[in-house]
């Protein structure tokens, strides 16, 4: 597998992390509304979504650094 293929695969994984985090957050908010969860419980899922998006940003940075190193 070439570096380009590896980077493309990593990019797809990052896209799945972002989409999965967004969908999980929406599902948690809908479930919280339907089940009458407290604001504290809903805030927990908000923080979990922020952590997921933060992880995605960290992964994007790592991918960007890997691509910069392979430019030479």
BELBELDA-V141978 format. One record per pair of residues at least 24 apart in sequence whose ideal C-beta (glycine too) atoms are under 8 Angstrom apart, sorted by sequence separation. I is the first residue (numbers start at 0). GAP is how many residues later the second one is. D is the distance in whole Angstrom. If there is no record, write none. Layout:
I/GAP/D + I/GAP/D
This chain:
23/24/8 + 24/24/4 + 23/25/7 + 21/27/8 + 24/27/8 + 20/28/6 + 23/28/7 + 20/31/3 + 19/32/8 + 20/32/6 + 16/35/7 + 17/35/7 + 20/35/7 + 16/38/7 + 17/38/5 + 16/39/5 + 13/42/6 + 16/42/7 + 13/45/5 + 12/46/8 + 13/46/6 + 9/49/7 + 13/49/7 + 10/52/6 + 9/53/5 + 6/56/6 + 9/56/8 + 6/59/6 + 6/60/6 + 2/63/8 + 6/63/8 + 2/67/5
